[in-house]
Amino acid sequence: MERSRRLWMEVGVWLAFQVFLTSIPGDSLPDEITPSDWLAHSGVYAMLGALVARAGHVLGWRWRRLAAAYLVIVAFGALDELHQQLIPGREAALEDWIADTVGAFTGMLGGYLIMRTRLARWLA
């Protein structure tokens, strides 16, 4: 399989996993919101950011393209929060979207920095 196709397929699989998670009805989730909920949001979006940064690095993207990709992830996070309003027992929350955006930034930065090290040989 072509290298870039494989990288974007991995991003797509992760996005599908995220949509699956946010489509779980609210009655199947814990009742109380805890800081671990925000950590989960940040972690899921950090992984997405890292996968996108990895793909961008392998494809030779410059920082402007990575910044544009970050804005796409931020927009996806907003749409994901709005999507949750359609799911029984779920709602959109500004705090969750903020956690998504912080996680995406952290993941993209971490992914970018890791891809500049020798670890990139095993991750590309």
Number of C-alpha atoms within 10 A of each C-alpha: 6 6 12 14 11 12 19 16 12 16 20 14 11 17 17 12 13 16 14 10 11 16 17 15 14 15 10 8 11 9 8 6 9 9 7 9 14 18 15 15 22 24 19 21 29 25 21 27 30 25 23 25 28 28 26 23 20 16 13 10 13 10 13 9 12 20 14 11 17 20 15 12 20 22 14 16 21 19 13 18 20 16 16 20 14 13 14 12 13 19 13 16 13 10 11 19 24 17 22 30 25 18 26 29 23 19 25 27 17 17 24 23 15 16 22 12 9 9 10 16 9 7 12 14
